[in-house]
Amino acid sequence: MTKRFTTKIVEDIVSEGVSDREISQLLDIAAYAVESIAPTLAKTAGFDMSDFSLAKQRGVSGYELLLTREKTKGHESWIAEFKSGDKSARILLAVSAQD
C-alpha cells in the first residue's frame, strides 16, 4: 500500500530577490509537488514551472524547481529549490507519512 504524506512542515526558507507574495505562492507549489512525488521512489525531480497551470495562475511560471528527498534518522524531508534568473528560494519541508 502506498503511504500518503499528509503533514508538511516548513522548517526553513532562504531566498534572494524573491518577494513575500512569490514566497507564499512557491510554498504552495512546493507542498503540491512534494505531495505528488513523495509516494514514488524518486529521490530528485526537476520541473519547469511553466508546466504547472497553478504556477501560471499565481504568476510564478518563470521559475524552475528542483526537488530533492533526504532521509535523516528515519525522518523524511524535501528540499525545494526555485530559480528564476537572479531570484532564488530554498525551502526545506519535513513530511510525515500516514499509512
N, CA, C and O of each residue as an XYZ file, in Angstrom:
396
protein
N       0.843     -1.182      0.000
C       0.000      0.000      0.000
C       0.889      1.246      0.000
O       1.912      1.281      0.684
N       0.512      2.227     -0.737
C       1.265      3.464     -0.838
C       1.032      4.333      0.389
O      -0.097      4.484      0.856
N       2.119      4.900      0.904
C       1.988      5.842      2.016
C       1.630      7.208      1.445
O       2.181      7.620      0.425
N       0.730      7.893      2.085
C       0.385      9.258      1.696
C       1.054     10.205      2.674
O       0.973     10.009      3.886
N       1.700     11.207      2.169
C       2.364     12.182      3.010
C       1.393     13.333      3.224
O       1.096     14.101      2.309
N       0.909     13.431      4.448
C      -0.167     14.372      4.688
C       0.264     15.620      5.438
O      -0.328     16.682      5.247
N       1.272     15.522      6.280
C       1.683     16.672      7.055
C       2.992     17.209      6.510
O       3.989     16.490      6.449
N       2.987     18.473      6.115
C       4.188     19.133      5.625
C       4.486     20.308      6.538
O       3.643     21.182      6.745
N       5.685     20.318      7.077
C       6.098     21.380      7.989
C       7.249     22.133      7.337
O       8.255     21.532      6.960
N       7.102     23.435      7.205
C       8.174     24.255      6.650
C       9.200     24.460      7.758
O       8.911     25.070      8.787
N      10.403     23.939      7.528
C      11.453     24.054      8.534
C      12.375     25.234      8.281
O      12.942     25.794      9.218
N      12.529     25.616      7.012
C      13.460     26.699      6.706
C      13.142     27.274      5.326
O      12.725     26.553      4.419
N      13.345     28.569      5.186
C      13.220     29.248      3.892
C      14.394     30.207      3.764
O      14.634     31.029      4.649
N      15.114     30.099      2.674
C      16.192     31.031      2.363
C      15.914     31.546      0.961
O      15.746     30.758      0.030
N      15.863     32.859      0.804
C      15.560     33.396     -0.522
C      16.405     34.615     -0.821
O      16.928     35.277      0.075
N      16.521     34.891     -2.114
C      17.245     36.071     -2.569
C      16.495     36.674     -3.747
O      16.323     36.031     -4.783
N      16.051     37.911     -3.580
C      15.369     38.619     -4.656
C      13.932     38.186     -4.888
O      13.329     38.575     -5.889
N      13.370     37.391     -3.986
C      12.012     36.871     -4.138
C      11.081     37.631     -3.186
O      11.377     37.769     -2.000
N       9.966     38.115     -3.709
C       9.029     38.873     -2.876
C       8.278     37.945     -1.917
O       8.233     36.732     -2.122
N       7.696     38.521     -0.883
C       6.896     37.745      0.071
C       5.712     37.073     -0.632
O       5.356     35.941     -0.305
N       5.108     37.768     -1.593
C       3.999     37.191     -2.342
C       4.457     35.967     -3.127
O       3.779     34.940     -3.147
N       5.618     36.088     -3.774
C       6.145     34.948     -4.527
C       6.483     33.778     -3.600
O       6.213     32.625     -3.936
N       7.071     34.067     -2.436
C       7.392     33.003     -1.473
C       6.127     32.258     -1.090
O       6.122     31.028     -1.033
N       5.069     32.983     -0.832
C       3.800     32.359     -0.464
C       3.312     31.423     -1.569
O       2.866     30.310     -1.292
N       3.398     31.870     -2.808
C       2.967     31.063     -3.947
C       3.882     29.852     -4.133
O       3.409     28.748     -4.404
N       5.194     30.063     -3.985
C       6.149     28.968     -4.154
C       6.003     27.913     -3.058
O       6.202     26.724     -3.309
N       5.659     28.344     -1.852
C       5.397     27.387     -0.759
C       4.252     26.452     -1.122
O       4.348     25.238     -0.944
N       3.179     27.022     -1.628
C       2.023     26.200     -2.028
C       2.403     25.210     -3.127
O       1.998     24.048     -3.096
N       3.177     25.676     -4.088
C       3.580     24.818     -5.200
C       4.543     23.730     -4.715
O       4.454     22.585     -5.157
N       5.456     24.079     -3.814
C       6.376     23.084     -3.261
C       5.605     21.989     -2.538
O       5.899     20.806     -2.712
N       4.620     22.370     -1.727
C       3.806     21.384     -0.998
C       3.052     20.486     -1.974
O       2.981     19.274     -1.774
N       2.498     21.065     -3.012
C       1.772     20.300     -4.039
C       2.718     19.322     -4.750
O       2.376     18.156     -4.949
N       3.899     19.800     -5.128
C       4.860     18.953     -5.843
C       5.351     17.810     -4.956
O       5.477     16.676     -5.420
N       5.628     18.102     -3.684
C       6.069     17.048     -2.765
C       4.969     16.010     -2.595
O       5.245     14.810     -2.591
N       3.742     16.451     -2.457
C       2.621     15.522     -2.310
C       2.512     14.599     -3.530
O       2.144     13.432     -3.397
N       2.830     15.120     -4.702
C       2.750     14.329     -5.931
C       3.921     13.364     -6.076
O       3.739     12.249     -6.564
N       5.106     13.768     -5.665
C       6.318     12.983     -5.888
C       6.638     12.047     -4.721
O       7.192     10.971     -4.942
N       6.310     12.423     -3.504
C       6.701     11.656     -2.312
C       6.298     10.178     -2.345
O       7.091      9.341     -1.914
N       5.118      9.818     -2.829
C       4.753      8.396     -2.832
C       5.565      7.541     -3.814
O       5.486      6.313     -3.764
N       6.335      8.163     -4.694
C       7.145      7.423     -5.657
C       8.510      7.110     -5.044
O       8.784      7.488     -3.905
N       9.349      6.431     -5.789
C      10.706      6.124     -5.329
C      11.710      7.211     -5.719
O      12.896      7.090     -5.413
N      11.254      8.259     -6.384
C      12.151      9.312     -6.863
C      12.864     10.003     -5.704
O      12.255     10.321     -4.682
N      14.166     10.230     -5.881
C      14.942     10.980     -4.886
C      15.129     12.426     -5.319
O      15.363     13.305     -4.489
N      15.025     12.670     -6.619
C      15.078     14.029     -7.140
C      14.077     14.155     -8.287
O      13.752     13.177     -8.961
N      13.607     15.358     -8.487
C      12.702     15.636     -9.597
C      12.874     17.106     -9.979
O      12.986     17.974     -9.112
N      12.893     17.367    -11.256
C      13.034     18.736    -11.735
C      11.859     19.126    -12.615
O      11.333     18.316    -13.378
N      11.461     20.383    -12.492
C      10.300     20.874    -13.238
C      10.553     22.291    -13.730
O      11.202     23.094    -13.060
N      10.030     22.578    -14.903
C       9.927     23.948    -15.384
C       8.548     24.402    -14.933
O       7.547     23.790    -15.305
N       8.480     25.446    -14.153
C       7.204     25.850    -13.554
C       6.164     26.245    -14.597
O       4.973     26.293    -14.291
N       6.594     26.527    -15.813
C       5.606     26.847    -16.850
C       4.747     25.630    -17.185
O       3.711     25.765    -17.835
N       5.175     24.423    -16.738
C       4.385     23.209    -16.941
C       3.233     23.084    -15.947
O       2.325     22.279    -16.155
N       3.257     23.869    -14.870
C       2.222     23.820    -13.839
C       1.185     24.903    -14.106
O       1.519     26.088    -14.100
N      -0.057     24.523    -14.337
C      -1.096     25.541    -14.540
C      -1.258     26.386    -13.278
O      -1.577     27.572    -13.363
N      -1.040     25.786    -12.112
C      -1.123     26.512    -10.841
C      -0.094     27.642    -10.792
O      -0.392     28.729    -10.296
N       1.113     27.394    -11.303
C       2.157     28.424    -11.315
C       1.775     29.578    -12.242
O       2.015     30.744    -11.930
N       1.187     29.241    -13.371
C       0.751     30.281    -14.299
C      -0.329     31.149    -13.667
O      -0.287     32.375    -13.769
N      -1.293     30.511    -13.016
C      -2.383     31.243    -12.369
C      -1.862     32.171    -11.275
O      -2.421     33.243    -11.045
N      -0.802     31.758    -10.610
C      -0.289     32.525     -9.462
C       0.873     33.441     -9.812
O       1.430     34.094     -8.930
N       1.246     33.500    -11.085
C       2.261     34.447    -11.526
C       3.696     34.070    -11.213
O       4.548     34.952    -11.102
N       3.991     32.779    -11.066
C       5.364     32.358    -10.784
C       5.840     31.300    -11.786
O       6.624     30.416    -11.440
N       5.364     31.399    -13.014
C       5.695     30.386    -14.023
C       7.119     30.511    -14.558
O       7.574     29.617    -15.272
N       7.824     31.569    -14.244
C       9.189     31.751    -14.740
C      10.246     30.983    -13.976
O      11.420     31.027    -14.344
N       9.866     30.285    -12.927
C      10.816     29.563    -12.080
C      11.042     28.142    -12.560
O      10.188     27.548    -13.218
N      12.207     27.606    -12.219
C      12.495     26.182    -12.347
C      12.534     25.626    -10.939
O      12.970     26.311    -10.014
N      12.086     24.392    -10.764
C      12.019     23.758     -9.451
C      12.818     22.463     -9.467
O      12.661     21.634    -10.363
N      13.676     22.301     -8.465
C      14.382     21.049     -8.244
C      14.002     20.554     -6.852
O      14.244     21.235     -5.856
N      13.404     19.358     -6.789
C      13.048     18.728     -5.516
C      14.059     17.631     -5.210
O      14.422     16.848     -6.088
N      14.508     17.578     -3.967
C      15.443     16.552     -3.527
C      14.945     15.956     -2.217
O      14.647     16.680     -1.267
N      14.858     14.620     -2.178
C      14.413     13.908     -0.976
C      15.632     13.597     -0.107
O      16.672     13.174     -0.613
N      15.495     13.811      1.212
C      16.549     13.467      2.164
C      15.943     12.689      3.315
O      14.840     12.986      3.773
N      16.682     11.687      3.777
C      16.256     10.942      4.962
C      17.341     11.074      6.012
O      18.509     10.788      5.750
N      16.951     11.510      7.204
C      17.870     11.660      8.313
C      17.230     11.082      9.560
O      16.166     11.531      9.987
N      17.874     10.093     10.138
C      17.396      9.470     11.375
C      15.923      9.065     11.279
O      15.146      9.291     12.206
N      15.555      8.473     10.158
C      14.194      7.983      9.985
C      13.178      9.040      9.605
O      12.010      8.712      9.395
N      13.582     10.294      9.508
C      12.674     11.368      9.124
C      12.923     11.744      7.675
O      14.066     11.822      7.226
N      11.855     11.970      6.964
C      11.975     12.349      5.560
C      11.723     13.833      5.396
O      10.796     14.393      5.981
N      12.562     14.457      4.595
C      12.363     15.869      4.284
C      12.645     16.079      2.797
O      13.295     15.261      2.146
N      12.151     17.171      2.296
C      12.330     17.546      0.897
C      12.901     18.947      0.836
O      12.490     19.830      1.588
N      13.852     19.145     -0.064
C      14.381     20.477     -0.342
C      13.812     20.898     -1.692
O      13.993     20.209     -2.696
N      13.129     22.025     -1.705
C      12.577     22.592     -2.934
C      13.419     23.820     -3.275
O      13.436     24.800     -2.530
N      14.112     23.754     -4.403
C      14.948     24.868     -4.840
C      14.340     25.492     -6.089
O      14.215     24.844     -7.128
N      13.967     26.753     -5.968
C      13.375     27.506     -7.074
C      14.400     28.509     -7.591
O      15.083     29.169     -6.807
N      14.504     28.622     -8.927
C      15.405     29.605     -9.529
C      14.725     30.256    -10.719
O      14.039     29.606    -11.508
N      14.936     31.565    -10.823
C      14.448     32.326    -11.966
C      15.388     33.515    -12.153
O      15.280     34.512    -11.439
N      16.308     33.412    -13.112
C      17.287     34.481    -13.297
C      18.115     34.666    -12.046
O      18.766     33.729    -11.583
N      18.097     35.900    -11.482
C      18.871     36.163    -10.269
C      18.050     35.954     -8.988
O      18.528     36.247     -7.892
N      16.836     35.455     -9.122
C      15.994     35.154     -7.963
C      16.151     33.686     -7.587
O      16.269     32.820     -8.454
N      16.150     33.417     -6.281
C      16.204     32.015     -5.847
C      15.540     31.867     -4.481
O      15.517     32.796     -3.674
N      15.012     30.692     -4.252
C      14.408     30.361     -2.960
C      14.692     28.889     -2.677
O      14.595     28.041     -3.564
N      15.041     28.607     -1.441
C      15.300     27.236     -0.992
C      14.383     26.982      0.192
O      14.460     27.676      1.206
N      13.516     25.987      0.061
C      12.518     25.684      1.089
C      12.743     24.261      1.569
O      12.805     23.332      0.765
N      12.866     24.090      2.876
C      13.022     22.767      3.473
C      11.690     22.366      4.094
O      11.186     23.037      4.994
N      11.129     21.270      3.607
C       9.850     20.757      4.096
C      10.054     19.410      4.761
O      10.653     18.511      4.170
N       9.567     19.260      5.980
C       9.544     17.954      6.636
C       8.166     17.368      6.389
O       7.167     18.088      6.388
N       8.115     16.057      6.178
C       6.834     15.403      5.931
C       6.687     14.206      6.861
O       7.665     13.563      7.243
N       5.457     13.931      7.206
C       5.188     12.724      7.982
C       4.198     11.886      7.195
O       3.297     12.407      6.538
N       4.386     10.574      7.277
C       3.575      9.649      6.495
C       2.396      9.159      7.299
O       2.466      8.991      8.517
N       1.311      8.936      6.585
C       0.124      8.335      7.171
C      -0.147      7.075      6.371
O      -0.281      7.138      5.149
N      -0.232      5.927      7.040
C      -0.486      4.662      6.345
C      -1.924      4.537      5.930
O      -2.310      3.532      5.333
